[in-house]
Amino acid sequence: MPSPCCRLSLVACRSPLPLGPISATLSPSFSQQKSSPMSAAEKPIILVDGSSYLYRAFHALPPLTTSSGQPTGAVRGVASMLRKLIKDYDPQYMAVIFDAKGKTFRDELFEEYKSNRPPMPDDLRAQVQPLHDLIRAMGLPLIIEDGVEADDVIGTFARIFGAQGKPVLISTGDKDMAQLVTEHVTLINTMNNALYDIEGVKQKFGVGPELIIDFLALMGDKVDNIPGVPGVGEKTALGLIQGLGSLEDIYANLDKIAELSFRGAKTMAKKLEEHKEMAFLSYQLATIKLDCELSEDLNDLKLGEPDNESLARYFKELEFKGWLSEILSGADASVVAAAEEAGNNEAAPAAGFNRDAYDIVYSEAMLDKWLDKLKAAGEFAFDTETTSLNYMNAELVGFAVAVSDKAAYIPFGHNYPGAPDQIDKQLVIDKFKPLLEDDSLKKIGQNLKYDMSVLAEDAGITLRGVAFDTMLESYVLDSVATRHDMDSLALKYLGRKTISFTDIAGKGAKQLTFNQIGLHEASPYAAEDADVTLRLHQTLWPKLEAEDRLPEVFRDIELPLVTVLSRIERNGTYVDATLLKHQSQFLAKRMAELQEKAFDIAGQEFNLASPKQLGEILYEKLEIPVIKKTPKGAPSTAEAVLQELAHDYPLPQVIMDYRGVAKLKNTYTDKLPELINQRTGRVHTSYHQAVTATGRLSSSDPNLQNIPVRSEEGRKIRQAFLAPKGKKIVACDYSQIELRIMAHLSGDKGLTDAFEQGLDIHRATAAEVWGKTLDEVSDNDRRNAKAINFGLIYGMSAFGLAKQLGLPRKEAQEYIDLYFERYPGVKKYMEDTRALAIDKGYVETVYGRRLYLPEIHSKNGQRRQGAERAAINAPMQGTAADIIKKAMIKVHDWLETTHFDAKMIMQVHDELVFEVADDQVDDLVKEVKARMESAAELKVPLIVDAGAGENWEEAH
């Protein structure tokens, strides 16, 4: 293959002034490289506020989980920050300090201290111990002292080492820590790289470090429930301190407060007098303890060597694949073994990998020996190396093969200056052709569809005997466990860090194509592809065979589909570039109209594509209420938010319309002409079998699955997909297949009867739910019933249905209750499926494809409910995917043996699209419908709607 297919309190404060002794040695930005290494005396002692970062990482980062549902986001966030500190400062002394469990002396001072903090979320609690383990494995001292907080431990260390003249760097996001800053103690907020020395604290807070406690005592701290003085906020506290000084000074000069310039100064003295006791209590609570009895001395803070074996285990268990790859690269056997043992011994032994033992085949005699070896083995791993990822344009550069004891690379197309002599390309192709076309010789590959297409296009070879594809083996085994490219699979299942394509070819515009890479680098990479592929098969296939029905999903659906998809892709489809150009011009005009409409509503011009400018218009100028914020706290302008706002305000709808038109123009009318293959005059998409969780195919370059069919602009794009002269486009589409699968899975008599009688299912549902005859059902009744039918199979709640239908939530709930009363089998199916998913962690399609749900046991209610909704829908969507795949196989096999002048050119969701001779349309429709409708035996009939026309829109 040409490449592996196979939290804040502090804000940034950049002091323009020198930052004191520490600033000479600390970089204010992680991206800034130190000009020269620090001496040992210059390196700071780094004290990390672990508890602060644990919470901040948990709340600031997206929720991450392993394939088994173990939350990992906070662990990764904190570990990443620690790795960055170590990389940038190369410290000799560093410690990570966490709060201890239980009460501290502050709880004795004030019973309600931190009482407003909610309990630690379960998803966060589950990450504490793994994080502690990981920190220790990194060689970092981890400190927890009973009876005090992490702040107090950090404060004590900072006082001790600062008094000794040693530079101290405190990594925290807690503003309380600003009181610790001295000539020798500096703060860094690792999340935004803000660095605070004495001057920096003054610029940030308006007071120096020596008055931070007084500042906090006056204004209080909601996070820690430090009460402060009622009615004193940040500006008032600042006015008092800047006007009179410390808390003691303020209370000694109450009579002078009225003379100060801040708002409310005239009545503030009375408030302070009334709450004096609370002010001084708050001062005690906000004061970081500097005299903790600590057993650790400086030597106890010395970094140890990382325990790479433990790190390898933890990285694998936590599924930190990039870090695992990094640690395995060049690791010794014990580290690799540790990774192999992690995760229930998932990874197979990596013993036997030896890149130095790979053969490079230069001579015809050696080629013949390898051909004999492949024939004798009966099965072998095979891979192509090419000049491009585009299967229609790629040229073969070499073949890689592997049998149980050996791997080799056969180069024949490296043509860089000084390249050694290689075997003639045509000779290799001629000698390999009989083997590759021999059905009895089993071929094993990784994403063999690509190789199959390149062999056919560049060498005229029809690849047969395809027995195993490791990408598909992994996908069928667990579609959501990992990405299914070879590098990811090798890391997960073999504990092996493979050579990446960028390692040998470089990156970006200067990246070499494979034919330009030297053989001493290309050969180990290529041979490893085949070697790793074979070992992956030897690891994955026993896992598949041990599971009920999964081998059949692989053998009967996914594997034979490889040949079908390769043929469809290479067939391609005609696209009218001139028509698309006219459509682009129309869409550009429509965008301009929508833009002017948006400007009129907003009362000014702005960039419609800028979320920041749009947010300012919506929420500041038009004062539309904010219903959702981004993770960074900005008002959201996401599509779902605009959809909700569009019910009450005109601008959001205009923005959505503009976005939709812009997407069509940028993605299709502008891009499709660029994708026309110069040799065939057609557009050739790429279908992907191992991407979606449910088994549905996806496509790219172009993405045929996302061309809108309901909008006028979308249908016009389909008009550009034309039939050649003398041909027609035929589209055959399953009718309401997911609802039919719901009827089959639930066995509900009302649903099955309606389908068996050939009734309009939405009109029949409306009649059942509202107790009407079919003739009494209005179009509005049918529309509401359709929303219920499709909404429920996607797990829609009463709230969601109410929004879609524009009804009160109570009325929407009544509709759902009536639906379940009339269709009790559907309700029972949903309840049983949810319970099965909770029990097993997965659901299945009719054919046994497993759809794993890692979040089904999540402690986070929102994610758990999302998994439950997916559990209900996935068997229907997955079964529909299986059925269309089986139909594609049946239709393809028939087309291969028929006299019809026809070819299958596209698959889009539940639709197959053909190109057929004018005089054979009716017969083709009859034959295709028969095969599609018999692709599955359900309790209700499968119905296929077919149409024909000069273009795709006309046929659909």
N, C-alpha and C positions, 0 to 999 in steps of 0.2 A: 504494500500500500504506500502511497506517497506520503502519508502522515498518519498519526494514530487516529483511526476512525473508531483503528482497532480500540451613658446620665447627666443648667446645673448650677450649684451655688456660685462657683467662680466662673468668670468669663474671661476671654482672652484679654491680657493686659501686657502690651509690649512697651516696656519702659525704654524711653530714648536715652536714659542716663545710664552710666555704668552700674552694673549690678553688684558691686562689692567684690570681695575676694573670690566668692564662688563663681561669679559670672566670667571670670577669666578662664574657668575650666569647664563650664557647662554650656552646652549649645541650647539656645532657646527654641530650637526647632529640630524635630527628629530627622527631618529631611536634609538638615544642614550637616555636612561632614566636618569633623574636627580637622584642623589643618595639620596637626601633629599629635602623636599619641601623648596622653597624659602621663605624668610621672605618678608613682604610687602615692606620693604626698598630696598631689593635686586631685586625685580621684575622690569623689564624694562618697560618704557613707550614705547609702540609700535606704530610707525607711518608707515602706509602702503601707498605706492604710488599706489593708485587704478588705475589711468589712465595708468600707465606703465603696470600693470598686466592685465588690460582689453585687451589691444592690444596683449600682449604676449600670453595670453591664447587663444585668437581668432586665431592667426596665428600658434601657436605651437600644438594645439590639433586638433584631427579629428573633422569634422563638425558634430554636434549633433543637432537633431531636435525632436520635439514632434510629435506625430502621426498626428497632425493638421498642421505640417510644421513650427511651431515656432522654430527659432534657439535658442539653449541653451548652446552650447559648451563653450563660453566665460564665461557665468554666472556660469556654473558648475566649470570651472577651477579656477576662482577667489574665489568662495565660498569655494571650497575644500582647497585652500591655507589658507584662513582665519580660517576655522575650525581647520586646523592643527596648526596654530600659537597659537590659543586659547588653544588647547589641550596640546601643548608642553610647553607653558610658563605661562599658567594660569594668564594672566595679569589683573591688576586692572584698568589700564588706557591704552586705545588703540583707535586709530581713523583711518578711511580710508579716504584718501584725493584724490579728483578728480579735474582735470582741469575744470575751468568754461568755458562756451561758450563765444565767442567773443574775441576781441583783448586784448593784454596785453601791458605793458609798453615797452616790447621788440620790438613789432611791430612798435612803434613810433621811436625807435632807428634805426631799420633796416627794411625797408618795405618788403624785401624778406625773413624775418625770417620765417622759417618753410613753405616757399612757395612751396617747392618741395614735400611736403607731399600730397598724393592723398586724396580725400574726404573720410570720414569714410564710409566703405562698408555698404550697407543697412542691410546685415545680422548682422553686429555688432551694428549698430544704434538701431536695434530692441531689443537689449539685454541690453541697458544701463538702462532704467527705471526698468525692472524686477530685475536687479542686485542691483540697489539702494534700491528698496523695500525690497529685501531679506536681504541686509546688515542691514537695520534698524530693521527688524524683528529679527535679530540675537542679537539685543541689542547693536550694535556697533555704536558709533558716526560717522556720515558721514559729511564731511566738504567740501564745495565748496565756494571759495572766488573769487568774480568778480575782474577782472583787473590783476590778478596774476596767476601763474601756481601752480600746486600741489607742485612742487619742492620748491617754495618760501614759501608756507605755512609750509611744512615740515621743511625747513631750519630755519624758524623763531621759530617754536616750539623747534627744536633741540638746537638752541642757548640759548633760555630762560631756558629750563629745564637742559641743560648741564651746564650752568653757575651756576645753583643751586646745582650742584653735583649729580643730579639724573641720573641714567643710562637710556640711550635712545637707542632703537633699531629701525633702519629704514629698513623696508622691501621693497626692490626695485631691479630692474635689470638694472637701469640706471647708467652708469659710472660717469655722472656729479655729482651724489650724493657723490662720494668719497671725494669731497672738504669739506664735512660737518663732516668728521670723526675727533674726538678729543679724549681726555682721557676718556670722558664719553659717546661719541656717536660712535656707531658701526653700520655697515651695514650688512644685511643678504640678500642674493639672494635666495629667498624661492624655486625657481625652481631647484636649484642644491645644496642647503644647504651650499653654500660658505659664510663664515663669515669673515668680514674685519674690523680689528682695524687699528691703525696707521701703525704698522709693516706690516700688511697684505696688505694695500694699496701700501706701498713701494715695497713689493715683486711683487705685481701684475702689477703695472704701471711703476716701476722704479723711481718714485718720491713720496714724501710724500704728505699728504692731502693738505698742505699749498701751493703746486705748481701745483695742478691739474688744476686750472683755467688757469694758464700760459700754461700748456701742451695743453689744449683744444683750447686756443686762437691761438696757433701756428699751430696746425694740423687741426683745424676746426672740424666740426661735420656734416656729410652729413645728418643725420637723422633730425636735427633741422635747417639745412641750415646755420650753422655758418661758414662763409667763410674761416677763418684762413688765413694763408699766402700761396699763390700759390707755389707749389714745395716743401712744408714742409709736410712730412708725419710723422708717428709715430716715426720711428727711428731717423729722423733728429731732431724732436722736443725734443726727449729724449737726444740726443747728445748736443743740445744747452743748455738745462736746467742743465744737469749734468756737463757741462763744465763751464757755466757762472752764472747760477742761474735763478732768476725770469725774467719775460718779461722786467721789468725796468732795471735789471742788464744787460740783453742781449743788449738792445738798448744803454746802457751807455758804452758798450764794443764791439761795432761792429768791431773795428780794431783787436780784438783778435780772431774773429771767424775762420779766415783762419788757425790759429794754431791748431784748434780742429781736431780730428781724423776721424770724420764721412765723408762719401762720399759726395762730392759737397761742402765741407766747404769753399773752396777758393772763390767761387762765391756767397755764401749764404748772405754775408753782403749786397751786392747790392740789392738782392731780398728783404731782410728785410727792407732796407731803402726805396725802392720803395713802399712797402705795409705797412708802419708803421701805417698809419691811420686805415687800415683794421685790423691789428693785435690788436690794442687797442679797436676797436669796437667789435671785436670778444671776447676780454676779458670781456667787459661789458655784452655782450649777454650770455656768459658762466657762469657769476657770479650769483649764487643763492642769491636771496634777503633774508636778515636776519632780516628785520625790518618791516614786514607787520603789518598793524593795524588789529589785530585779536581780535574778541570779546570773543573767548573762553579762559578760564583759565583751570588749571589742572582738576578741578572738572567737567568741560564740556567734558572731555575725559574719564570719568569713565564709565566702561561698565555697561549697564543695563541688566535686566533679559531678556532672549529670550522670544519673543511673540510666544509661541508654536502654538496657534491657527492660526496666520498668516503664520507661517512656514509650518504648515500642509497644508494650502491652496496652498501656493506657490509651495511646493514640489510636490503636486498632479498636479497642473496646468502645471508645468515644467517637469513632469514625472520623477522626481528624486526618483525612487521607493525605492532604498536602504535607503535613508535618510528619506523618508516617513515612511517606515517600522520601522526605528529606533525611530522616534518620536512618533509613535503610540503605540509602545511597552510599555505597562503600563500607557498609557496616560489617562487623565480623559475624561469625556463625551464631554466636550466642544471642546477639541482638535479633537476627533474623528468626532464630528459633523462638524467642520470646514473642515475636509478632505472630508466628504461626500458632503458638499455643493459646493466644488470646481469642476471645469470642467463641468459646466452646470448640476449640480446635478446628475452626472453620478452614483455616488455610492448610493446604497440603504441603508436605515437606518440599523445601526448595533445593534439597541436595541434588547434585548432578548438573546444575546449570554451570556451564563452562564456555564462555564466549570464545575463549582461545581455541577450543576444540572444534569449532564450526569449520566446515569445508568451504573453500571458494573454488568453484569449478571453472577452470580455464581451458581445458582440453576436451576434445571430442571423446577420447578414451575414458576420461574421468566422468564425462556426462553419461556415457553408456553404462558405466558401473553403477551410477546413481539411478539410472532408469531401471536396471535390473533389480536394484535394492527396493525400489518403490513397488515394482511388480510383485516381488517375493513377499513384501510386507502385507500386501492385500489392502491396506489402508494407509493413508499418509496425510499429513497436514500440508496445505498448499497456500501460497500467498503470492500476489503479484506486486512488483514495484514498478511505478509508473511516473510519468511526467506531470500529472495533474489529478485533482480530485474530481474533475468533470469527466464522467465516464464516457461521454461522447467524443471528447477531444483527447483523452489520455493516450499516450503511447507507451507501450511496454518497454521497460528498461532491464528487467530481470525477473527470475522466478526464485522463490524460496520454498524449500521442502523440508520436512522432518519426518523421521520414523522413530521408533521407540528409543533407539540408542544414538541417534545422530541427526544433525541438521546441516543444511548446506544452502549456499546462495549461488545461483547461476547467473552471472551478469552477462548481458549482451548489448546493452545500449548506453553505456557510460561514454560520453563523448567530450569530456573536458580536455583542455590542452594537456598533453602528456599522459593521457589515460593509457593503461596497458592494453595489449591485444586481448580481445575477448572472442568467444565463439560466435560465429555468424548467427544473427538473430533468426533468420529464416530456417537455418538448420535446427536450432533449438525448438522452434515452433513446430517444425515438421516432425521431430522426434517425440515431442511431448503430446502432440495432437491425439494419437491413438490412446494414450494413457488417460488423457483428460476427457476424452469422449467415451471411455469404456465404463459402462454402467456397473460392471462387476468390481471395479476398483473403487473403494470408498474414499471419498475426499472429505477432509476436515478443514474448516476455515473459520475466519472471524470476519463477519459481514461479507459473505461470499457473493452476495448480489452484485457488489461492485466489481469483484474479480470476474464474475460471469459476464457482465456487460462489456468490460474492457477486452476480454478474450474474444468475444463475439465481434466487436467493432474493429479491433486492431489486428486480430489474427485469424478471424474466421473460424474460431474454435467454439463448438457448442459444449459447454461444460456439463458433463453428466456424472452420475454416481455421487451426487452431493449427499453425504450421509449425516453430517453434523456441522452445525454452525454455532460456535461458542457464544457469540453475541445473543443468539436466540435461546440457547440452553440457559444462559443466565437470566434472560428476560422471562422465560416461562417459569423458571424456578421461583423467582421473586422479582416482579417488575419494578418494585420501589426500593429494593435493598441497596442498589448502587447504580451509577451510570454503567452502561454496558459496553463501553469501549475497552480495548485490550489493556491499556495501561491501568485503568481502574480495576478491571477484573484481576489482573496479575497481582496488584497490590492487595486486593481483598482476599482472594482465594489462594494465592501462592506466596504471599509475603514478599513479593519480588518487585523491585524498582527497575522498570525497563528503561532502555535507552529511548529518550523522546526524540521526535523528529527535529525539534528546534535545537537539540543538542548537536546534531550533525549538520543541519541546514541553515541555522540562524533564524532570525525573526524579521518581520516587517518587509519593507520593499526590497531589501537586499537578500531575502531568503532564497536559497538555491533550490532548484528543482532536482529531483533525485538523480537524473542523468549527469548533473554537474558536480556530484559529491564524490570525493575520492573513494576508491574501493576499500582502502584500509578502514574507513569509517562506515561506508555503506554496507559492507558485508556483514559485520556483527549485528548491525541494526536489522537488516533484512532476515538473516538466518534466525535471529532471536524471535522475530515475528512468528515464524513457523514453529519454532521450538516451544515458545510460550503457548501458542494456540493448541498444540497437541497436549501439553500438560494441563491446560485449562479444561480441555475436553475430558481428560482422564480424571479430573477432580469433579467436574460438574455433572457428568453423565450419571455416575453412581448416586449422586444426590437426587437427580431427577427420577431415576428408576425406583428409588425408595419411596416415592410418593405416588399415591393412587391417582390415576388418570392424567397426570402431567406428561408422562411420555407420549400419550396419545395426542395431547394438544400440540406437542412439539412435532411428532411425526406426521399427523394427519392435517394439521392446519398451517403451522408456521413454516416448516421446512419446505413443503411443496410450493408455498406462496412465493418463495425466493425466485423461482424460475418465472412465475407469472408476472411479478413486479418488474423483473429485469426486462421482460418482453414489452410490457406496457410503457415503461420508461423510454425504451429505445424506439417504440412506435412514435411517440410524441404526438403533438397536435398542431394543426395549422392555426396561426394567429395572424390577423390582418393588421399590420403595423400602421398602415395609412389611416384605417378606421380608428385605431387607438390614439393616433395623433390628434384627430379631430375631437375625440372624446376628452383628451387632455386639455384641449383648448376650451371646450365647454365647461369642464370642471374648474379650470382656472377662473373663468368668468363667474361661475357659481360661487367660488370662494371669495371673489371680490365683492359680489353682492352681499354675501353673508357678513363679510368684514364691515362693510358700510352700515349694515343693519345693526351690528354690534356696537359700532362707534356711535350711532344715533341713540341707542338705548343707554350707553355709558355716558354720553355727553362729552366724549373726548376720544382721541385716537389712542390705541395701545396695541401691544404685540399680543395677538390672540394665542400665540404658541408659547407665551411666557407664563408659567404658573404663578410667578411672583407678581407680575403686573396684573394678571387676571384676578388674583387674590385681593390685591389692593382695590381694584374696581368693585368687585363683588362685596367685599366685607368692610371696606373703609368708606368708599365713596357712596355706594348704593345702600350700605348698612344692612345687607342681607345677613340673617343670623348664621353663625358658624355652627354647623351640626357635626363636624368631625375635623380633627387635626391630624397632621402628619406626625410620624415618630419624633420629629424635631420640634414639634409644637406649633408649626405654621398652619393656618386654616387650609384645609384640603380643597383642591380643585379636581379631584379624581372623578372619573366617569360616573361611578355610583353616586357620588355626592351631587354632581350636576343633575343626574336623573331625578333625584329626590327634590332638589330645589326647583327644577323645571315645572313641577306641579303648580307652583305659586309665583314664579318670577320668569319673565321672558328671556333674559340674557343667557341663563344656563342652557336653555334649549338651542339658542342660536349657536352657542359655543360647541355644543355637541354636534349639531348639523355641520358646522365648519370642520370640526375634527374628522367627522366621517367622510366628507368629501375630500379633504386633504389626504386622508389615508388611502382612499381609492386612487387618487392621482399619483401619489408618491410610490405606492406599492404595486399598482397594476398598470395604469395607462402610460406612465412614464417608463416603468421598468420592463414590462413585458417585451417591448420591441428589442430591448438590449439583450434579452435572453434567447432570441431566435438563433438557432444554430445555423451558421453560414453554410455548412455542408448539406444539411437536410431541409433547411428552410422551415423547420418546426421548433416548437418549444418543448423541451424535455425536462419534466419535473423529476425530483428525487423523492421516492416514498420511503418512509422510515417505519420499520416494524417494531423497534425497541425503544420507543420514547414515551408514549402515553401509559398511564397506570392501568387502564382498563382493557387494553388490547387494540384500540382503534388505531388505524394508520394515521400518520401525519405526513405532510409533504412540504417541500421547500424549493425555492428557486425554479418556478414560483410556488407559493403556497396556494394550492387549488382549493383547500378546504375552507378558506375564509372569504371567498368572493361572495358578497351579499346577494341573496336571491329575492329579498322582500323589497329592496329599494329600487327605484327606477334607474339610478346611476349604476347600481350593481348589475342589474339585468342588461344594461347596455354594454358592460364589459364582456358579459357572456356572448353578446352578439358578435364579438370579434373572434370568437373561437369558431372557425369556419370548416365546412366540408370542402375538400378539393372538387374540382369539376367532375361531374358524373357520380358524385357520392352524396350521401346524406349523413347527418349526425343523428344518431339514435340514443336516447337517454332512457334507461330502465331503472326505476326507483321503487324501493320497498315502501309500501303504504303503511304509515303509523306502526312501524315495526316494534318500537319499544313498548307501546301500549299492548300490542299483541303478545309480546313476551311477558308483560305484567299479567295478562290474562292467563297465560300458560303457567307461569310460576305460582300465581295465587290460586288458580283453579276456581276463581270466583264465577259462580253460575251466571250472574247478571252480565258480566263482561264477556264471558265465553259465548253465551247465547247471542249477544249483540253482534259479535264478530262472525259467528257461524251463519247468522241470518243476513249478513252483508249490510247491516244497518250503518248509517252515519253515526259513528261511535260518540261523537260530541253531542249530537242531537239526542241520541238514545240516553246518554248520561244526563242531559238536562231534563228529559222526560222522567227518568227515574228519580232524580234528586228533588225535583219540584212537583212531582206527582201530576204530570200533564201527559196528554197524548202527544205523539210525534208531530201531529199537525198543529198542536197548540204551542209548540216550542218556538219562541221568537228568535231572531238572529242574535239579540242581546243575551238571551238565555244560552244559546249555543256558544257564544263567545265566552261567557262566564264558565260554562262547563268545560270548554277546551282549556281554559286557564287552570281549572282544578285538575283535570286529567294529567296535563303535562307538569303542572306545579308539584303535584304530590309525588310523581316518580322522581323528581329532583329534590325531594325533601323540603318543599316550600312550607313555611309556617303560615299561621293565620295572619300574622303581621305582614309577611311578604305578599300573600294573596290580596290582602286589603289594599296594599299600595298599588298592586298591579291593576286591580279592578276599580280603584277609587272608592272603596267602600269603608264603612267603619269596621274596625277590627272585630267587634262582636258579631257583626253580620257575616263577615268572612269566616269566622269560627263556626257559625251556624251552618254555613254551606259545607264546610269540611265534615262537621258532625253528621249532617244529612247524607253526605257522600258515603261515609263509612257505614252508616245505617243501611243504606241500599246495597253497598258492596262490602259485606263483612269479610269476605275472603281476602280482599286487598288489605284491610286493617290487620287481619291475622298474619298475612305474609309479612307485612312491615314489622309487626311485633316479633315474630319468630326470627326474621332475618337479623334484626337488631340484637336479639339475645344470642344468636349463633355467632355473630361477629364479635361480641363481647367475650364469648366463651373461647372461640378458636383464634381470634385475631385476624381472621380473613373471611371472605365470602367467596362463592364460586359461581361461575356461569353454568349454563345448562351442560356444557361440554367438559366441565371440570377445571377450567382455567381459574387459578387462584388470584384474588385481588386482596393483597395484604393491606391492613389499616393500622399503621404504627401509632396513630393518635387515639385509637379506640379506648385505651386505658389511661389517657392523659388526665392529670389532675386539673388541668386547665379546662373549665367547663365549655368555653367557646370552641376550643379545638376538638374536644371530645364529641360535642354535638355535631360538629362538621364531619367527623369521621362516621358518626351514626347515620347522617344523611347520605354520605357516600356509600355506606354499606347497603342502603336500600336501592340506590340508583345503579351502583356498579354492576350487579348481576344482569340488569337489563341492558345497560350500555355495552357491557362486555360480551353478552350473548349476541347482541346485534352485530358487534364487531366480528365475532366468530362466524356468524351466518354469512355475512357479506364476503368474508374470506373464503369460506367453503364454496360459495357461489362462484367467486372469481376463478377458483381452481377448476370447478366443473366446466364453466364456460370456456376457459382457456384450453383445457384438454380437448374439448369438442372442436374449437376453432382450429386446433393444430391438425385435425384429421378431416376437416370438411372442405367442400369445394367452394364455400362462400368467399366472396371477395370482401372480406370484413376484417377489422382488427379492433381490439379493445384499446382505447386510447387514454381513458381517465377513470379513476375511482374517487368519488367525493361523498364522504359520509355513507349514506345508504343507497348510493346511485352508481351505476356503471354506465359509461359513455362509450359509444362505438362509432366507427366510421365504416360505412357499408355502401356498396354499389346501389344506385337508384332502384334497379329492378329487383333487388333482393331484400328490401326493407321489411316488408310484411313477413316474409319467411324467417328472417333473422329475429324479429321481435317475438314471433311464436316460439322459436327454439330457445331463445335466451330466457323468456318468461318461464318456460317450462322448467328450465334448469335452476333458475333463481328461486322459483316457488317450491321446488322440491329439495332445496339445499338443507332444509331442516324439517323434522317432524314435530310439530307443536300441536297443542290441543285446539288451536284455532288455525284457520288457513292463513298462509302467507300470500299476500297479494302484491303484485308488481304492476305499477303504472308505467306505461311506455309512451314515448312520443318521438316524432321525427321532424327534422327541418333542415334548412340550409345552414343553421348555426346552432350553437348550444342553447341559447335562450329560447329559440323557437322550438327546440326539441323537448325542453324540460317542462 
